Amino acid sequence: MTKNETLKNWIEQYSESLLRRAIYLLSDKVEAEDIVQEVFIAAFSSYDSFEGKSKPLTWLNTILNNKVADFYRKKYRSEPYIKLDHFFDETGSWKNDSVLNDWNVSNQESELLDNQDFNKSLEDCIEDLPSRWKIPMKMYYLEEKKAPEVSQELDISTTNLWKILQRTRMQLRECLEINWFSKS
Protein backbone atom coordinates (compact mmCIF):
# COMPACT_ATOMS: atom_id res chain seq x y z
CA MET A 1 0.00 0.00 0.00
CA THR A 2 1.33 3.46 -0.86
CA LYS A 3 1.85 6.27 1.61
CA ASN A 4 -1.15 8.15 0.19
CA GLU A 5 -3.44 5.11 0.41
CA THR A 6 -2.32 4.37 3.97
CA LEU A 7 -2.94 7.95 5.11
CA LYS A 8 -6.32 8.00 3.35
CA ASN A 9 -7.28 4.86 5.29
CA TRP A 10 -6.05 6.41 8.54
CA ILE A 11 -8.10 9.54 7.91
CA GLU A 12 -11.21 7.40 7.34
CA GLN A 13 -10.52 5.17 10.34
CA TYR A 14 -9.22 7.59 12.96
CA SER A 15 -10.61 11.06 12.24
CA GLU A 16 -13.63 10.63 14.48
CA SER A 17 -11.62 9.30 17.42
CA LEU A 18 -8.99 12.04 17.09
CA LEU A 19 -11.67 14.72 16.79
CA ARG A 20 -13.45 13.54 19.96
CA ARG A 21 -10.15 13.65 21.87
CA ALA A 22 -9.26 17.06 20.46
CA ILE A 23 -12.68 18.50 21.38
CA TYR A 24 -12.22 17.15 24.90
CA LEU A 25 -8.77 18.72 25.20
CA LEU A 26 -9.62 22.05 23.57
CA SER A 27 -13.33 22.56 24.37
CA ASP A 28 -13.71 24.13 20.94
CA LYS A 29 -14.93 22.11 17.95
CA VAL A 30 -13.54 24.46 15.30
CA GLU A 31 -10.08 24.53 16.92
CA ALA A 32 -10.26 20.75 17.35
CA GLU A 33 -11.04 20.25 13.66
CA ASP A 34 -8.06 22.43 12.73
CA ILE A 35 -5.76 20.51 15.07
CA VAL A 36 -6.88 17.16 13.63
CA GLN A 37 -6.10 18.43 10.14
CA GLU A 38 -2.67 19.47 11.38
CA VAL A 39 -2.21 15.97 12.84
CA PHE A 40 -2.75 14.37 9.44
CA ILE A 41 -0.52 16.92 7.72
CA ALA A 42 2.22 16.15 10.25
CA ALA A 43 1.63 12.41 9.84
CA PHE A 44 2.00 12.78 6.08
CA SER A 45 5.19 14.81 6.47
CA SER A 46 6.77 12.40 8.95
CA TYR A 47 5.25 9.17 7.64
CA ASP A 48 8.70 7.69 6.98
CA SER A 49 9.54 7.99 10.68
CA PHE A 50 6.56 5.78 11.63
CA GLU A 51 8.23 2.46 12.38
CA GLY A 52 5.06 0.49 13.07
CA LYS A 53 6.17 -0.33 16.63
CA SER A 54 2.86 1.08 17.86
CA LYS A 55 -0.61 1.18 16.38
CA PRO A 56 -1.26 4.02 13.96
CA LEU A 57 -3.87 5.53 16.32
CA THR A 58 -1.30 5.61 19.14
CA TRP A 59 1.16 7.42 16.88
CA LEU A 60 -1.54 9.84 15.69
CA ASN A 61 -2.63 10.51 19.30
CA THR A 62 0.98 11.35 20.18
CA ILE A 63 1.05 13.84 17.32
CA LEU A 64 -2.33 15.20 18.50
CA ASN A 65 -1.05 15.68 22.05
CA ASN A 66 1.98 17.55 20.74
CA LYS A 67 -0.21 19.76 18.54
CA VAL A 68 -2.53 20.51 21.47
CA ALA A 69 0.47 21.35 23.67
CA ASP A 70 1.76 23.70 20.95
CA PHE A 71 -1.70 25.27 20.67
CA TYR A 72 -1.93 25.84 24.43
CA ARG A 73 1.63 27.14 24.62
CA LYS A 74 0.95 29.66 21.86
CA LYS A 75 -2.43 30.65 23.29
CA TYR A 76 -1.11 30.90 26.83
CA ARG A 77 1.63 33.28 25.78
CA SER A 78 -0.71 35.47 23.74
CA GLU A 79 -3.31 36.03 26.46
CA PRO A 80 -3.28 39.45 28.09
CA TYR A 81 -2.22 39.95 31.69
CA ILE A 82 -4.94 39.00 34.18
CA LYS A 83 -5.90 41.43 36.93
CA LEU A 84 -6.76 40.14 40.36
CA ASP A 85 -8.57 43.22 41.69
CA HIS A 86 -11.72 41.13 41.76
CA PHE A 87 -10.26 39.17 44.71
CA PHE A 88 -7.76 41.54 46.31
CA ASP A 89 -7.71 45.20 47.27
CA GLU A 90 -4.77 47.56 46.66
CA THR A 91 -3.05 46.35 49.85
CA GLY A 92 -3.23 42.70 48.76
CA SER A 93 -5.92 41.76 51.30
CA TRP A 94 -8.96 39.70 50.42
CA LYS A 95 -11.94 41.79 49.37
CA ASN A 96 -14.30 39.02 50.40
CA ASP A 97 -13.16 36.59 53.09
CA SER A 98 -16.04 34.19 52.35
CA VAL A 99 -13.80 32.51 49.75
CA LEU A 100 -11.86 31.08 52.69
CA ASN A 101 -14.92 29.56 54.40
CA ASP A 102 -16.01 25.96 54.00
CA TRP A 103 -19.01 25.14 51.83
CA ASN A 104 -22.03 23.75 53.58
CA VAL A 105 -22.74 20.85 51.26
CA SER A 106 -23.55 18.23 53.91
CA ASN A 107 -24.21 14.79 52.46
CA GLN A 108 -24.66 16.13 48.92
CA GLU A 109 -20.96 16.30 48.08
CA SER A 110 -20.62 12.65 47.06
CA GLU A 111 -23.61 12.99 44.74
CA LEU A 112 -22.58 16.26 43.08
CA LEU A 113 -20.51 14.75 40.28
CA ASP A 114 -23.45 12.51 39.38
CA ASN A 115 -25.72 15.54 39.07
CA GLN A 116 -26.06 16.71 35.45
CA ASP A 117 -27.07 20.23 36.44
CA PHE A 118 -24.06 20.59 38.72
CA ASN A 119 -21.75 19.27 36.00
CA LYS A 120 -23.23 21.77 33.55
CA SER A 121 -22.61 24.60 36.03
CA LEU A 122 -19.06 23.38 36.58
CA GLU A 123 -18.39 23.15 32.82
CA ASP A 124 -19.77 26.67 32.33
CA CYS A 125 -17.58 27.98 35.14
CA ILE A 126 -14.52 26.30 33.62
CA GLU A 127 -15.27 27.76 30.19
CA ASP A 128 -15.63 31.24 31.71
CA LEU A 129 -12.11 31.12 33.11
CA PRO A 130 -9.47 33.25 31.38
CA SER A 131 -7.40 31.11 29.00
CA ARG A 132 -4.28 31.79 31.06
CA TRP A 133 -5.98 29.91 33.91
CA LYS A 134 -8.13 27.46 31.98
CA ILE A 135 -5.28 26.00 29.97
CA PRO A 136 -3.05 25.03 32.93
CA MET A 137 -6.09 23.86 34.90
CA LYS A 138 -7.22 21.53 32.11
CA MET A 139 -3.73 20.19 31.59
CA TYR A 140 -3.16 19.55 35.30
CA TYR A 141 -6.59 18.38 36.48
CA LEU A 142 -8.35 17.03 33.39
CA GLU A 143 -5.40 15.63 31.42
CA GLU A 144 -3.74 14.69 34.73
CA LYS A 145 -0.31 15.88 33.65
CA LYS A 146 2.31 16.35 36.33
CA ALA A 147 3.23 19.90 37.38
CA PRO A 148 6.73 19.81 35.85
CA GLU A 149 5.27 18.66 32.52
CA VAL A 150 2.62 21.41 32.50
CA SER A 151 5.21 23.99 33.50
CA GLN A 152 7.54 22.86 30.75
CA GLU A 153 4.85 22.79 28.07
CA LEU A 154 3.63 26.27 28.97
CA ASP A 155 7.13 27.57 29.65
CA ILE A 156 6.26 28.81 33.15
CA SER A 157 7.82 28.10 36.52
CA THR A 158 6.26 25.49 38.78
CA THR A 159 5.71 28.21 41.39
CA ASN A 160 3.77 30.23 38.83
CA LEU A 161 1.74 27.13 37.93
CA TRP A 162 0.74 26.60 41.59
CA LYS A 163 -0.33 30.25 41.87
CA ILE A 164 -2.38 29.98 38.68
CA LEU A 165 -4.04 26.77 39.90
CA GLN A 166 -4.84 28.41 43.24
CA ARG A 167 -6.41 31.41 41.51
CA THR A 168 -8.32 29.08 39.23
CA ARG A 169 -9.75 27.16 42.16
CA MET A 170 -10.80 30.44 43.81
CA GLN A 171 -12.52 31.62 40.63
CA LEU A 172 -14.25 28.26 40.16
CA ARG A 173 -15.36 28.27 43.77
CA GLU A 174 -16.88 31.73 43.47
CA CYS A 175 -18.57 30.86 40.19
CA LEU A 176 -20.05 27.67 41.67
CA GLU A 177 -21.21 29.53 44.77
CA ILE A 178 -23.07 32.01 42.57
CA ASN A 179 -24.35 29.60 39.94
CA TRP A 180 -24.98 26.45 41.97
CA PHE A 181 -24.81 26.63 45.74
CA SER A 182 -26.74 29.84 46.20
CA LYS A 183 -29.50 28.48 43.94
CA SER A 184 -29.76 25.03 45.53
C-alpha positions in Angstrom: 0.0 0.0 0.0 1.3 3.5 -0.9 1.9 6.3 1.6 -1.2 8.2 0.2 -3.4 5.1 0.4 -2.3 4.4 4.0 -2.9 8.0 5.1 -6.3 8.0 3.3 -7.3 4.9 5.3 -6.0 6.4 8.5 -8.1 9.5 7.9 -11.2 7.4 7.3 -10.5 5.2 10.3 -9.2 7.6 13.0 -10.6 11.1 12.2 -13.6 10.6 14.5 -11.6 9.3 17.4 -9.0 12.0 17.1 -11.7 14.7 16.8 -13.4 13.5 20.0 -10.1 13.7 21.9 -9.3 17.1 20.5 -12.7 18.5 21.4 -12.2 17.1 24.9 -8.8 18.7 25.2 -9.6 22.0 23.6 -13.3 22.6 24.4 -13.7 24.1 20.9 -14.9 22.1 18.0 -13.5 24.5 15.3 -10.1 24.5 16.9 -10.3 20.8 17.3 -11.0 20.2 13.7 -8.1 22.4 12.7 -5.8 20.5 15.1 -6.9 17.2 13.6 -6.1 18.4 10.1 -2.7 19.5 11.4 -2.2 16.0 12.8 -2.8 14.4 9.4 -0.5 16.9 7.7 2.2 16.2 10.3 1.6 12.4 9.8 2.0 12.8 6.1 5.2 14.8 6.5 6.8 12.4 9.0 5.2 9.2 7.6 8.7 7.7 7.0 9.5 8.0 10.7 6.6 5.8 11.6 8.2 2.5 12.4 5.1 0.5 13.1 6.2 -0.3 16.6 2.9 1.1 17.9 -0.6 1.2 16.4 -1.3 4.0 14.0 -3.9 5.5 16.3 -1.3 5.6 19.1 1.2 7.4 16.9 -1.5 9.8 15.7 -2.6 10.5 19.3 1.0 11.4 20.2 1.0 13.8 17.3 -2.3 15.2 18.5 -1.0 15.7 22.1 2.0 17.6 20.7 -0.2 19.8 18.5 -2.5 20.5 21.5 0.5 21.4 23.7 1.8 23.7 20.9 -1.7 25.3 20.7 -1.9 25.8 24.4 1.6 27.1 24.6 0.9 29.7 21.9 -2.4 30.7 23.3 -1.1 30.9 26.8 1.6 33.3 25.8 -0.7 35.5 23.7 -3.3 36.0 26.5 -3.3 39.5 28.1 -2.2 39.9 31.7 -4.9 39.0 34.2 -5.9 41.4 36.9 -6.8 40.1 40.4 -8.6 43.2 41.7 -11.7 41.1 41.8 -10.3 39.2 44.7 -7.8 41.5 46.3 -7.7 45.2 47.3 -4.8 47.6 46.7 -3.1 46.4 49.9 -3.2 42.7 48.8 -5.9 41.8 51.3 -9.0 39.7 50.4 -11.9 41.8 49.4 -14.3 39.0 50.4 -13.2 36.6 53.1 -16.0 34.2 52.3 -13.8 32.5 49.8 -11.9 31.1 52.7 -14.9 29.6 54.4 -16.0 26.0 54.0 -19.0 25.1 51.8 -22.0 23.7 53.6 -22.7 20.8 51.3 -23.6 18.2 53.9 -24.2 14.8 52.5 -24.7 16.1 48.9 -21.0 16.3 48.1 -20.6 12.6 47.1 -23.6 13.0 44.7 -22.6 16.3 43.1 -20.5 14.8 40.3 -23.4 12.5 39.4 -25.7 15.5 39.1 -26.1 16.7 35.4 -27.1 20.2 36.4 -24.1 20.6 38.7 -21.8 19.3 36.0 -23.2 21.8 33.5 -22.6 24.6 36.0 -19.1 23.4 36.6 -18.4 23.1 32.8 -19.8 26.7 32.3 -17.6 28.0 35.1 -14.5 26.3 33.6 -15.3 27.8 30.2 -15.6 31.2 31.7 -12.1 31.1 33.1 -9.5 33.3 31.4 -7.4 31.1 29.0 -4.3 31.8 31.1 -6.0 29.9 33.9 -8.1 27.5 32.0 -5.3 26.0 30.0 -3.0 25.0 32.9 -6.1 23.9 34.9 -7.2 21.5 32.1 -3.7 20.2 31.6 -3.2 19.6 35.3 -6.6 18.4 36.5 -8.3 17.0 33.4 -5.4 15.6 31.4 -3.7 14.7 34.7 -0.3 15.9 33.6 2.3 16.4 36.3 3.2 19.9 37.4 6.7 19.8 35.9 5.3 18.7 32.5 2.6 21.4 32.5 5.2 24.0 33.5 7.5 22.9 30.7 4.8 22.8 28.1 3.6 26.3 29.0 7.1 27.6 29.7 6.3 28.8 33.1 7.8 28.1 36.5 6.3 25.5 38.8 5.7 28.2 41.4 3.8 30.2 38.8 1.7 27.1 37.9 0.7 26.6 41.6 -0.3 30.3 41.9 -2.4 30.0 38.7 -4.0 26.8 39.9 -4.8 28.4 43.2 -6.4 31.4 41.5 -8.3 29.1 39.2 -9.7 27.2 42.2 -10.8 30.4 43.8 -12.5 31.6 40.6 -14.3 28.3 40.2 -15.4 28.3 43.8 -16.9 31.7 43.5 -18.6 30.9 40.2 -20.0 27.7 41.7 -21.2 29.5 44.8 -23.1 32.0 42.6 -24.4 29.6 39.9 -25.0 26.5 42.0 -24.8 26.6 45.7 -26.7 29.8 46.2 -29.5 28.5 43.9 -29.8 25.0 45.5 
